[in-house]
Each structure stands twice: as C-alpha cells, then as structure tokens.
Amino acid sequence: MSDLITPALVRLDAALGATKDDVIRSLAALVGDAGRASDVDQLVTDAFAREQTSATGLAGGIAIPHCRTSGVDEPTLAFARLDPGVDFGAKDGPADLVFLIAAPAGGDADHLQILTKLARALVKPAFTDELRRARSAEDVVGLVSHELGVTPEPAAAPAAAAGASAAPAAPAGTSEPAPAAGGHRRLVAVTACPTGIAHTYMAAEALEAAAERAGVDIQVETQGSAGSTPLTHDTIAAADAVIFAVDVGVRDRGRFGGKPVVSSGVKRPIDDADAMIEEALRYADDPNAPKVEGTGGTAEGETVEETWGGRIRRVLMTGVSYMIPFVAAGGLLIALGFLFGGYEITGPAGEILVNNTLFNLPDPDALGLDHALFGSGFFAYLGAVFFALGATAFKFLVPALAGYIAYAIADRPGIAPGFAMGALAIDLAGFGTPQSGFLGGIIGGVLAGVLAHWISGWKVPAWARGLMPVLVIPLLATLISGFIMVVVLGRPLGALMEALTDGLTSMSENTGLAVVLGVVLGLMMAFDMGGPLNKVAYAFATAGLGTAAAATGDAPELKVMAAVMLAGMVPPLALALATVVRPNLFTVPERENGKAAWAMGASFITEGAIPFAAADPLRVIPSIMLGSAVTGGLAMALDVTLRAPHGGIFVLFAVGNIIGFLIALAAGVLVGAVAVIALKSVGARDTDLATV
C-alpha cells in the first residue's frame, strides 16, 4: 500500500488563493505534481461537485474537501496549513487546516477504512493543535501517519499527538466506546453522508466523545463507504433513544421503530454533539417526544421531524421511485417493438408469439404489418417479442406503485397487500367495474399500508409473533383493504378515472386547453427538477402512457407524454447553452457541470440542472420554468406524440411529428437560456467569478 501522504503533498503557512475553489485546485495540482493523479481536471471536477452538495468547512478552522474520483488510482491526502485562512462554509469562520481527500472511484475497503480514521482524528483538538504547531512537512506526515496507524510512531512526533490517538480506532461499521461511568443510559446513533468518506465518521467520533463526557453509553452505526456493521436487534432494543445524523436515507429505518429520535444533518454533531446527546436523553424521558415511525410507535409518539405534508411526500415518492423502473423498461421495450414491428404490432403480437419462431418467421403483409422495419419477417417477430415484454412490464406499473406506497407506510408487511390492491385497481375491469388506474393504486396502497401498520402494532402472545409478518398482517390487511376497495371505493374511483380520462381527451382535442395543459406540465417538470412536483407530472404522463400503450394515432395520453419529456429535457440543456454563450456569468464548477448537462438534458435527466439551481435558485428556477412552459405548450399545440417514457433524443423513433418535437425543444431551450442569462446579468455577481 502506497503512503497516503508524503512531504511532497504538504504545504505549510501557504497562501493558496482567496477562495475555496482556488485552494482545492492548488491541492489537486499538488497531487498531480506528486505523480498521484491520473487526471487532475477530473479530480478538481469531482471535488467541486462534492463541495456543491454541502460545504466541507467544519468548526475549529478545519476543512475537508473530498471526493471519490476516477482522477486518482490510489488514495491520497494533500494537506495545507493556510495563511491567511479561507472560507469553506463553516459557521465560525475561515479554515486554516485543509485536507484534500481523494479516494479512487473503486477504492478497496482497507484504503477507505484508513481514510475514516483520519476523519475521526480531525475532531480531536489535540491532533489539530499539533498540526498547527508542526514545523515541517515531515512532522505533518509523521503526525498523520501515526494517527492512521500506517507507520510506527516517529521519533519527532510530539507526545501530545500520541495522546490524541491513544484510544484504539473503532471498527468501520459500528463504534463502541468504553462503558460509561453511569452505565444506565444507552443511546444508539446512525451517521451517513452522501459520499460516506469523511463526515460520516467525524460525526460518529463527535457523538462518542460527547457521550463519554455525559457518562452515557452510545453505539454508532456508520453507514459509510468503508462498510457498515448494523447495530444488533438487542442493542437497539436496549437503547433509550436514537440519533439520526444523516444527509441521506437511513438504511432499514424500521429497525428503530418506536424509539425517541433526534434527527439532524450529518454536520450538526460535528459542531454541537453535546447538545444532541442532551436532547436525546431529554427525549428518552418524554412520553410525547418524537419517535421513529414504525411498529413500535404509539399515537403519542408521532414523529415531528416529518410534517404531514413531508410524510405524504415521502410515501408517494417511494411508490413513484419504485414504479419508474417498470415504466422505463416497459416503455422502452414497447417503443422498440414499434420500431421493429410498426405500430400495427399491437394487434397480431400474441398471434405471432404463438404461431411463429425465429425459424418460422411471420409474413408481415399477411398480418397487416405495413410498417414493419424493411418489411422483414425477422423484425416483425422481434417487434412482437419486444412489445410483449414491454406490455408485461407495464402491467406491474400500478401494482408496484401501490405496493411500495404501502411499504413506505408499514415497511415489509405492507408490500403484499399493497401489490394486491394495485393489481385490483386495474383488474376490476374484468369483473364489470371500471378500472381505477393509478388513482386507485395510490388510494389502495395507502389503505393497505395503514391497515398493515395498524395490525403490526397489535399486542399478541409470544408464540404468534413469528406469524404476524408472514401470515397475519398480509392476510388481514389484504382482506380488509380489498373488501373496502371492491365494495366501497371501486365504482366511485373507476367513475372518477373515466371522468379524468374524458377531461384529458377534451383538453387535448381543444387546442387552447391542450396548450394550457402543456404549460402547466412544463412548469411542474422544471420547478423542482426531479422533486415531488416533477414526479407527479411524470407519473401522470407515464400512467396515461400505460393505458395508451396499444393506442394508434395521436391519443391524448401520447401527447401528454411528449410534453412532459420535452419539458424535462429543457432545464439542463438551457443551462448548458447559457454556460457556452456567457461563460463569465458562471463559476468554473458550473461551467464543468454545463458540459455534463448537455448529455443529461439530451437523455431526459432533469436533475442535471440541480447544481445550478442550488447555487442560484432565485434566478435559475424561474428561467428554466419559463423555458419548460414554452416547450410543453408548443408540444401540445404541434400535436407531438411519444410512445416511450424515457430516453430523450435517443427515442426519436417513438416520436410522432419529429419536426414539432425538435421545434418545441429548441424553442424552450433558447427561451430558458436567454432568461437565465438576462437574470444573471442583473444584480450582484458571485464573488468568486473573477478568480476562477
């Protein structure tokens, strides 16, 4: 294993620039000069991208810009003691100790565990004090290497450094401090950050140190890149409260159901761990304290870290997120079926699969497949296969939506009844009741989840507990929710869906109303770029696409799908164009993001606009909303249709009226780019533009 840090990677009392971007670039260049970077530009780009996720400045004058990158082949640390300090976003002022942590994109666990030791060491005042007193680059290397345990303690290392690292390092997955003096209060915690390299472990170290000062036992599960050893069931059961210090979702959150909870971002414990420990102990004694949602919760213990609006959003977004892979796979397969077999393949596809094989190809002319690719029987057969696969995947669209809505409410016991309600929502048509579609799937999923959650809270004898999740909960939740869906809600929901479909058809056939619908969908797609409103518009379009999979001509659902995808392509493309036309209005990281935004926009990945919007929301978001609204309205006015739910310009073969598609897209991109340039040209400029 190569040394993580060498004297060539250290700069003391150096002025590396006025901004954090300057410092990151200088440290990356240091890595390159030392022969440790295969692509310095890529290292800089990835470090900037991580910095935009959240600032890496910490209390006490420390900053840890870091990333996983293909720009290095081996883990590397570059260190600078700055004079003067530079602002990295910490609340208490500039940083004078800066570590650039570069981990290979495919780094192994041993390297990552060593990097976690550094993260833990940086919250120890004795270690950072010694870094400030170090007289030479060799001293810094000795201090860091000793703290990481990769070399014997150097003779020159000050005694205080040894004291700073006297405590053995905790395992990478969980950390267990020595038993506290009181030994009576127990806490558990989970820490996690987006990259899982630095903040995850620094937060864990800070919580452990604060718990020790408070005389409390704590065990921390670090859900980071170096691996995670989950807390045991007994450990969680014995805990008085739980602390979630995370910037991402907690894996298997349901394990902590019913426990009093303190929630925050991953940086809070690094800055204020003592207050979090005190708060957790206070919650442990308060019967009305917020609790983790789950089977152990009570009416008095509803969580307060989630508002009802936030909870509804989380539940619906869970269902939509799990549904989208079915939509994407099924929709693209259907589109390929149309490419190879022509739009007429919807009729004879089943007959072809029954009567033909690769060695007994169908006759396209005899089957009326006038648009089969090259008039070929081979492509007609492939079209039938792809269409059948896609149509089958689409059948899971509403069941997946309902099943994972129920899962978000009741965890695993909700999946089976949720899927059953979703299937019921589309299968009731076979029993003479209008199908309630995606609306019935949402309501059925919520109903199944609520019932499963309620039943899982029943107190049952010990011998029956093992039967609850696998038999009792799925059976009763399916029975009760199914009865309500069939007897009470089936016909009203079916009638409502018919009314919605008729309304959509009416709006699509009326040019003026169709344009209004396209504008509204465009605004929704651009407003939060992959967030709740974006997903609602997308789910609306894809659910309609599912019902129109076998439609011909310009079915209104196909127009809606085209408007939604085109509107979703506009934000990243408009911002990419703006960075080319007026690059001086954007920072270097934004210009780099602009290069990637071309491909993301062309592929219908609206999230490519997020870095721009996060940095300047008041000017970027209105601009891209305007561009997407123009595109959505034009797409509806020009009768553009689309039979694929994803793919951007790569599914032009599934587009009806390609010229209209390109006109609507170009118009929205131009309007969005002009708007963002105009707004950014007015008012204060970003302070670091002149230096990057």
NORKA-V655145 format. One record per backbone hydrogen bond with DSSP energy under -0.5 kcal/mol. CO is the residue of the C=O (numbers start at 1). NH is the residue of the N-H. If there is no record, write none. Layout:
BEGIN
co: <CO:CO>
nh: <NH:NH>
END
This chain:
BEGIN
co: <4:6:7:9:11:14:14:19:20:21:22:23:24:25:26:27:28:29:30:31:31:32:36:39:40:41:42:43:44:45:46:47:48:49:50:50:56:58:58:61:61:62:63:65:67:67:69:69:71:71:76:78:79:80:80:81:81:86:88:90:95:96:96:97:98:98:99:100:100:101:101:102:103:104:108:109:110:111:112:113:114:115:116:117:118:120:121:123:124:124:125:126:127:128:129:130:136:137:138:139:140:141:142:143:144:145:145:145:154:158:158:159:160:161:162:163:173:175:175:185:186:186:187:188:189:190:191:192:196:196:198:198:199:200:201:202:203:204:205:206:207:208:209:210:211:211:212:217:218:219:220:220:221:221:222:224:227:228:232:233:234:235:236:240:241:242:243:243:244:244:245:249:250:252:253:254:256:259:260:262:264:265:265:267:268:268:269:272:273:274:275:276:277:278:279:280:281:282:283:285:286:290:292:294:298:299:301:307:308:309:310:311:312:313:314:315:316:317:318:319:320:321:323:323:324:325:326:327:328:329:330:331:332:333:334:335:336:337:338:340:342:343:344:344:345:348:349:350:351:352:357:360:362:363:364:365:368:369:372:373:376:377:377:378:379:380:381:382:383:384:385:386:387:388:389:390:391:392:393:394:395:396:397:398:399:400:401:402:403:404:405:406:407:410:411:412:412:413:414:415:416:417:418:419:420:421:422:423:423:424:425:425:427:428:428:429:436:436:437:438:439:440:441:442:443:444:445:446:447:448:449:450:451:452:453:454:455:458:461:461:462:464:464:465:465:467:467:468:471:472:473:474:475:476:477:478:479:480:481:482:483:483:484:484:485:489:490:491:492:493:494:495:496:497:498:499:500:501:502:503:504:505:506:507:509:510:511:512:513:514:515:516:517:518:519:520:521:522:523:524:531:532:533:534:535:536:537:538:539:540:541:542:543:544:546:548:555:555:556:557:558:558:559:560:561:562:563:564:565:566:566:567:569:570:571:572:573:574:575:576:577:577:578:580:582:583:587:588:589:590:591:592:593:594:595:596:597:598:599:600:601:602:603:604:605:606:607:609:610:611:612:616:616:617:617:619:620:621:622:623:624:625:626:627:628:629:630:631:632:633:634:635:636:641:647:648:649:651:652:654:655:656:657:658:659:660:661:662:663:664:665:666:667:668:669:670:671:672:673:674:675:676:677:679:686:688:689>
nh: <77:9:10:79:81:16:83:23:24:25:26:27:28:29:30:31:32:33:34:36:37:35:73:43:44:45:46:47:48:49:50:51:52:53:53:54:64:61:62:96:97:58:99:101:69:103:72:105:38:39:102:100:11:82:98:13:14:95:57:93:86:82:98:63:80:100:101:78:102:67:103:76:69:107:112:113:114:115:116:117:118:119:120:121:122:123:124:125:127:128:129:130:131:132:133:134:140:141:142:143:144:145:146:147:148:149:150:151:157:161:162:163:164:165:165:166:222:177:220:217:240:241:219:243:221:245:223:247:225:226:201:202:203:204:205:206:207:208:209:210:211:212:213:214:215:216:215:187:177:189:175:222:191:223:224:227:224:230:236:237:238:239:239:260:188:262:190:245:246:264:192:251:253:255:256:257:259:292:242:244:246:268:269:271:271:272:273:276:277:278:279:280:281:282:283:284:285:285:286:287:289:261:258:297:301:302:291:311:312:313:314:315:316:317:318:319:320:321:322:323:324:325:326:327:328:329:330:331:332:333:334:335:336:337:338:339:340:341:342:373:345:346:347:348:349:352:353:354:355:356:360:357:364:367:369:368:370:372:375:376:380:362:381:382:383:384:385:386:387:388:389:390:391:392:393:394:395:395:396:397:399:400:401:402:403:404:405:406:407:408:409:410:411:413:414:415:416:417:418:419:420:421:422:423:424:425:426:426:427:428:436:437:430:431:433:432:439:440:441:442:443:444:445:446:447:448:449:450:451:452:453:454:455:456:457:457:458:460:464:465:465:467:468:468:469:471:472:473:475:476:477:478:479:480:481:482:483:484:485:486:487:488:488:489:490:493:494:495:496:497:498:499:500:501:502:503:504:505:506:507:508:509:510:514:511:514:515:516:517:518:519:520:521:522:523:524:525:526:527:528:535:536:537:538:539:540:541:542:543:544:545:546:547:548:549:551:558:559:560:561:562:642:563:564:565:566:567:568:569:569:570:571:573:574:575:576:577:578:579:580:580:581:582:583:585:586:591:592:593:594:595:596:597:598:599:600:601:602:603:605:604:649:647:606:608:609:610:613:614:615:616:619:620:621:622:623:624:625:626:627:628:629:630:631:632:633:634:635:636:637:638:640:639:656:650:651:652:654:655:643:657:641:661:662:663:664:665:666:667:668:669:670:671:672:673:674:675:676:677:678:679:680:681:682:689:691:692>
END
